[in-house]
C-alpha cells in the first residue's frame, strides 16, 4: 500500500525545486516529519517477550498533527478525558462554513482569518443563546477547525459540539426548547455573516473580498449528535482526522497519484487522479500555522470552568468531573499474547550533514 510518507520521500526534492522560497517553514517541517515517522530516524524502544523471547521494535511517532500515521492514541485519551467532563444530555453539531469567494484572502492570511472564524462563529452562538426567546443562557461549546473538502480542496469551516442547554445568570441549568436543533440556523447565519464582515474590516481585509460574498446566503448547519459521551466520540473523528488518510491513497504511477473520496451529497466512492506535485501541494495547503490552536473550548466547557461544570452536573444528577488517569501503552506478543517488557532505548539515526 502506498503511503503519504512514500510520496514525500520519493518526490520531496522535486517539490522543493518546483516551489522553492514559496514553501512555508511549517510545510517543510510537515514533509520531514511525515517521512521520518515511525522509522529508525526518530529512535524508539526494543520490547521483548518474557515467555517466548520474541522481540519487537517500536519506533517513535513524529507527533505532527498533520501526519496520517499519528493521532489514534491521542484521540483515545482525548475521548476519555472529555467524556468525563461533558454532561450526558442531547448534543448538537453546528458547522460554520466560509463562502469560497473568501478562499484567496483566507489562504493568504491564515492565522488572522482562522482566528476570526472562531471568534465570529462562537460569538454568534453566544449572542443568540442569550436571547430569552431561544435559550436565555450561556452555552458550552467545543470547536474544531477544518480547512479541507473530501477531495482535498480548500474548504474552511469550523465544527462546534454544543450540549443542548446552558447556564443562566443565576447558575441554573436551562434546557434548549428545541428537539431537532440547538438554535435557528437562519438567524444564526445572519449574525455570523455580520460578525465576520466586521472582523474583516478590523483586519483591513474587507476590500480584498468580492462584494458578492456579503450578499449571498451563508450556511450554518445544525444536526443532533447524540448524548454527551457518544457525541464526544463522534466529534473525535473530526478533531484527529487529517486531510487524507493513507488508506484513501490508491496508487502512485507515472508521477500521478490516485485517491478516493466520498462527496458530501452521496456515499458513493469517487476517484481523482492528480499530478504528484499538485497532490502534495493540495495536502500541504491544509497544514496549519505553527502554534495555531485548532480545538477551542467556550463557556462552561472551558478548561477553567470546572466549578461551573460541576454545578451543572449536580443539577442534572451526575457525578462530579473526574479526569481519568492516563495509563502507559501496553504491547503484547504476536505469537503467545504475553505482555512485552520494554528494554533498550533505540537512539535516533541522524542523516549525515
C-alpha positions as CSV (number, residue, x, y, z in Angstrom):
1,X,0.0,0.0,0.0
2,X,1.3,3.4,-1.0
3,X,1.5,5.9,1.9
4,X,1.9,9.7,2.1
5,X,5.4,9.1,3.5
6,X,6.4,7.2,0.4
7,X,5.2,10.0,-1.8
8,X,7.0,12.7,0.2
9,X,10.2,10.5,0.4
10,X,10.3,10.0,-3.4
11,X,9.3,13.5,-4.5
12,X,10.5,15.8,-1.7
13,X,13.4,17.3,-3.6
14,X,11.5,17.7,-6.8
15,X,8.8,19.5,-4.8
16,X,11.3,21.8,-3.2
17,X,12.9,22.7,-6.5
18,X,9.5,23.4,-8.0
19,X,8.2,25.7,-5.3
20,X,11.4,27.0,-3.7
21,X,11.1,30.0,-1.5
22,X,7.3,29.9,-1.6
23,X,7.3,26.9,0.7
24,X,6.4,27.8,4.2
25,X,8.6,26.5,7.1
26,X,5.6,24.6,8.5
27,X,5.2,22.8,5.2
28,X,8.9,21.8,5.1
29,X,8.6,20.5,8.7
30,X,5.4,18.5,7.8
31,X,7.2,16.9,4.9
32,X,10.3,15.9,7.0
33,X,8.2,14.7,10.0
34,X,5.9,12.5,7.9
35,X,8.9,11.0,6.1
36,X,10.6,10.1,9.4
37,X,7.5,9.0,11.4
38,X,7.9,5.5,12.9
39,X,11.3,4.9,11.3
40,X,14.7,4.4,12.9
41,X,15.3,8.2,12.2
42,X,13.3,9.0,15.3
43,X,14.6,6.2,17.6
44,X,12.3,4.1,19.7
45,X,12.3,1.2,22.1
46,X,13.0,-2.6,21.9
47,X,10.4,-4.8,23.6
48,X,10.9,-8.4,24.4
49,X,8.5,-11.3,25.3
50,X,9.4,-13.0,28.7
51,X,7.7,-16.2,27.5
52,X,8.9,-16.9,24.0
53,X,11.8,-14.4,23.6
54,X,10.2,-12.6,20.6
55,X,11.4,-9.1,20.2
56,X,9.6,-6.1,18.8
57,X,11.0,-2.7,17.6
58,X,8.7,0.2,18.3
59,X,9.8,3.4,16.7
60,X,8.6,6.8,17.8
61,X,5.9,8.7,16.1
62,X,6.7,12.1,14.7
63,X,3.8,13.8,16.7
64,X,3.0,16.1,13.8
65,X,-0.8,16.8,13.9
66,X,-0.9,16.5,10.1
67,X,0.7,13.1,9.9
68,X,-1.6,10.3,8.6
69,X,0.1,7.8,10.9
70,X,-0.3,9.7,14.2
71,X,-3.3,10.6,16.3
72,X,-5.0,7.4,17.2
73,X,-3.6,7.2,20.7
74,X,-4.2,10.9,21.2
75,X,-7.8,10.5,20.1
76,X,-8.4,7.7,22.6
77,X,-7.0,9.8,25.5
78,X,-9.0,12.9,24.4
79,X,-12.3,10.9,24.3
80,X,-11.7,9.5,27.8
81,X,-11.0,13.0,29.2
82,X,-13.8,14.9,27.5
83,X,-16.4,12.1,28.1
84,X,-15.8,12.6,31.8
85,X,-16.5,16.3,31.5
86,X,-19.4,16.7,29.1
87,X,-22.9,16.5,30.6
88,X,-24.9,13.5,29.5
89,X,-27.6,15.5,27.6
90,X,-28.5,15.6,23.9
91,X,-25.8,17.4,22.0
92,X,-25.8,19.2,18.6
93,X,-23.1,19.6,15.9
94,X,-23.1,23.1,14.4
95,X,-21.0,23.7,11.3
96,X,-20.0,27.2,10.2
97,X,-18.6,27.5,6.6
98,X,-16.9,30.2,4.7
99,X,-18.1,31.0,1.1
100,X,-15.5,30.0,-1.5
101,X,-15.1,33.7,-2.5
102,X,-13.1,34.2,0.7
103,X,-10.6,31.4,-0.1
104,X,-7.9,33.6,-1.6
105,X,-7.8,36.1,1.2
106,X,-8.1,33.5,3.9
107,X,-5.3,31.3,2.5
108,X,-3.0,34.3,2.3
109,X,-3.8,35.4,5.9
110,X,-4.4,32.1,7.6
111,X,-3.6,32.8,11.2
112,X,-5.7,36.0,11.4
113,X,-8.6,34.6,9.4
114,X,-8.8,31.3,11.1
115,X,-8.9,33.1,14.5
116,X,-11.6,35.4,13.2
117,X,-13.6,32.4,12.0
118,X,-13.5,31.1,15.6
119,X,-14.3,34.5,17.1
120,X,-17.2,35.3,14.8
121,X,-18.9,31.9,15.0
122,X,-18.6,31.4,18.7
123,X,-19.8,34.9,19.4
124,X,-22.8,34.3,17.1
125,X,-23.8,31.2,19.2
126,X,-23.4,33.1,22.4
127,X,-25.4,36.1,21.2
128,X,-28.4,34.0,20.0
129,X,-28.2,31.8,23.1
130,X,-28.5,34.8,25.3
131,X,-31.9,35.7,23.7
132,X,-34.7,34.6,26.1
133,X,-36.8,33.6,23.1
134,X,-34.3,30.8,22.4
135,X,-32.3,29.8,25.4
136,X,-31.6,32.8,27.6
137,X,-28.4,31.2,29.0
138,X,-24.7,30.8,28.4
139,X,-23.9,27.8,26.2
140,X,-20.9,25.4,26.4
141,X,-19.1,24.8,23.1
142,X,-16.2,22.7,21.8
143,X,-15.0,23.9,18.4
144,X,-12.6,22.4,15.9
145,X,-11.2,23.9,12.7
146,X,-11.1,22.1,9.4
147,X,-9.8,23.5,6.1
148,X,-10.4,20.8,3.6
149,X,-13.1,19.2,1.5
150,X,-13.2,15.5,0.9
151,X,-11.3,15.9,-2.4
152,X,-8.5,17.9,-0.6
153,X,-10.0,21.2,-2.0
154,X,-9.7,24.3,0.2
155,X,-12.9,24.5,2.3
156,X,-12.6,26.3,5.6
157,X,-15.2,25.6,8.2
158,X,-15.5,25.0,12.0
159,X,-17.5,22.4,13.8
160,X,-18.9,23.0,17.3
161,X,-20.2,20.4,19.6
162,X,-22.8,22.0,21.8
163,X,-24.8,20.4,24.7
164,X,-28.5,21.1,24.5
165,X,-28.7,23.6,27.2
166,X,-26.9,26.4,29.1
167,X,-26.5,28.1,32.5
168,X,-28.4,31.3,33.2
169,X,-27.3,34.3,35.3
170,X,-28.4,32.6,38.5
171,X,-26.4,29.5,37.8
172,X,-29.4,27.4,36.8
173,X,-29.4,24.8,34.0
174,X,-31.7,25.7,31.2
175,X,-32.6,23.2,28.5
176,X,-33.0,24.2,24.9
177,X,-36.6,24.4,23.9
178,X,-35.9,22.7,20.5
179,X,-35.6,19.0,19.8
180,X,-34.0,18.7,16.4
181,X,-31.7,21.8,16.5
182,X,-30.0,23.9,19.1
183,X,-30.7,27.4,17.6
184,X,-32.5,28.6,14.5
185,X,-29.8,28.4,11.8
186,X,-31.2,31.1,9.6
187,X,-30.9,33.7,12.4
188,X,-27.5,32.3,13.3
189,X,-26.3,32.6,9.8
190,X,-27.2,36.3,9.6
191,X,-25.4,37.1,12.8
192,X,-22.4,35.1,11.8
193,X,-22.0,36.9,8.4
194,X,-22.2,40.3,10.1
195,X,-19.7,39.5,12.7
196,X,-17.2,38.1,10.2
197,X,-17.7,41.0,7.9
198,X,-17.0,43.4,10.8
199,X,-13.9,41.4,11.7
200,X,-12.6,41.6,8.2
201,X,-12.8,45.4,8.3
202,X,-10.8,45.4,11.5
203,X,-8.1,43.3,9.8
204,X,-8.2,45.6,6.8
205,X,-9.1,42.7,4.6
206,X,-12.7,43.6,3.8
207,X,-11.8,45.2,0.4
208,X,-10.0,42.1,-0.7
209,X,-13.2,40.1,-0.5
210,X,-15.5,40.2,-3.6
211,X,-18.7,42.2,-2.8
212,X,-21.0,39.3,-3.9
213,X,-19.7,37.2,-0.9
214,X,-21.5,39.6,1.5
215,X,-24.8,39.4,-0.5
216,X,-25.2,35.7,-0.7
217,X,-26.6,33.4,2.0
218,X,-24.1,32.0,4.4
219,X,-24.6,28.4,5.5
220,X,-24.7,27.3,9.2
221,X,-25.7,23.7,9.6
222,X,-27.0,22.0,12.7
223,X,-27.8,18.3,13.4
224,X,-28.3,16.2,16.5
225,X,-25.0,14.4,17.6
226,X,-26.2,12.1,20.3
227,X,-25.8,12.1,24.1
228,X,-22.8,13.6,25.8
229,X,-20.0,10.9,25.7
230,X,-21.5,9.5,22.5
231,X,-21.2,12.9,20.9
232,X,-17.6,13.3,22.1
233,X,-16.7,10.0,20.3
234,X,-18.5,11.4,17.2
235,X,-16.5,14.6,17.3
236,X,-13.2,12.9,17.9
237,X,-13.3,11.8,14.2
238,X,-13.2,15.5,13.2
239,X,-10.5,16.5,15.7
240,X,-7.9,13.9,14.9
241,X,-8.7,13.5,11.3
242,X,-6.1,14.7,8.8
243,X,-6.8,15.9,5.2
244,X,-6.3,12.4,3.8
245,X,-5.6,9.0,5.4
246,X,-3.2,6.5,3.9
247,X,-5.9,4.0,3.1
248,X,-7.5,6.5,0.7
249,X,-4.4,6.7,-1.5
250,X,-4.9,4.1,-4.2
251,X,-1.8,4.3,-6.4
252,X,1.3,6.3,-7.5
253,X,2.0,5.7,-11.1
254,X,3.7,7.8,-13.8
255,X,4.2,10.7,-11.4
256,X,0.4,10.8,-10.7
257,X,-1.5,10.0,-7.5
258,X,-4.9,8.4,-7.5
259,X,-7.0,8.7,-4.3
260,X,-10.6,8.0,-3.4
261,X,-13.1,10.3,-1.7
262,X,-16.8,10.4,-0.8
263,X,-18.7,13.6,-1.9
264,X,-20.9,15.1,0.8
265,X,-24.1,14.6,-1.2
266,X,-23.5,10.9,-1.7
267,X,-21.9,7.8,-0.1
268,X,-20.6,6.5,-3.3
269,X,-16.8,6.5,-3.6
270,X,-15.2,8.5,-6.4
271,X,-11.7,8.6,-7.6
272,X,-9.4,11.5,-8.5
273,X,-6.0,11.5,-10.2
274,X,-3.6,14.4,-9.8
275,X,0.0,15.1,-10.8
276,X,2.1,14.1,-7.8
277,X,3.3,17.7,-7.1
278,X,-0.2,19.1,-7.3
279,X,-1.4,16.3,-4.9
280,X,1.4,17.3,-2.5
281,X,0.5,20.9,-2.7
282,X,-3.2,20.2,-2.1
283,X,-2.3,18.2,1.0
284,X,0.2,20.8,2.4
285,X,-2.3,23.7,2.0
286,X,-4.1,22.3,5.0
287,X,-1.0,22.4,7.2
288,X,-2.0,24.9,9.9
289,X,0.3,27.8,11.0
290,X,2.8,26.9,13.7
291,X,1.3,27.1,17.2
292,X,-2.3,27.7,16.0
293,X,-4.8,26.0,18.3
294,X,-7.4,24.1,16.1
295,X,-9.5,23.0,19.1
296,X,-11.1,25.5,21.4
297,X,-13.4,25.4,24.4
298,X,-16.0,28.0,25.4
299,X,-18.5,28.7,28.2
300,X,-18.9,26.1,30.8
301,X,-16.9,23.6,28.7
302,X,-13.8,25.8,29.0
303,X,-10.9,24.1,30.9
304,X,-11.0,26.7,33.6
305,X,-14.7,26.3,34.3
306,X,-14.7,23.0,36.2
307,X,-16.6,24.5,39.2
308,X,-19.4,25.8,37.0
309,X,-19.4,22.5,35.1
310,X,-19.7,20.5,38.4
311,X,-22.6,22.7,39.4
312,X,-24.4,21.8,36.1
313,X,-23.6,18.1,36.6
314,X,-25.0,18.3,40.2
315,X,-28.3,19.8,38.9
316,X,-28.5,17.0,36.4
317,X,-27.9,14.4,39.0
318,X,-24.5,13.4,37.5
319,X,-21.2,12.8,39.3
320,X,-18.6,15.5,39.5
321,X,-15.9,15.7,36.9
322,X,-13.1,13.1,37.5
323,X,-10.4,13.1,34.8
324,X,-9.2,9.5,34.2
325,X,-5.5,8.8,34.9
326,X,-3.5,8.2,31.7
327,X,-2.1,4.7,31.6
328,X,1.1,3.8,29.7
329,X,0.5,2.0,26.4
330,X,1.0,-1.8,26.6
331,X,2.3,-4.1,23.8
332,X,1.6,-7.8,23.5
333,X,3.5,-10.6,21.8
334,X,2.0,-11.5,18.4
335,X,2.8,-15.2,19.0
336,X,1.8,-16.0,22.6
337,X,-0.1,-12.9,23.7
338,X,2.2,-12.2,26.7
339,X,2.7,-8.6,27.6
340,X,6.0,-7.3,26.2
341,X,8.7,-5.9,28.5
342,X,10.4,-2.6,27.5
343,X,14.1,-3.0,27.0
344,X,16.8,-0.9,25.5
345,X,16.1,2.5,24.0
346,X,17.0,2.9,20.3
347,X,18.9,6.0,19.5
348,X,17.9,8.3,16.7
349,X,19.6,7.6,13.4
350,X,20.6,11.0,12.1
351,X,21.3,11.6,8.5
352,X,24.8,12.7,7.5
353,X,25.3,16.5,7.3
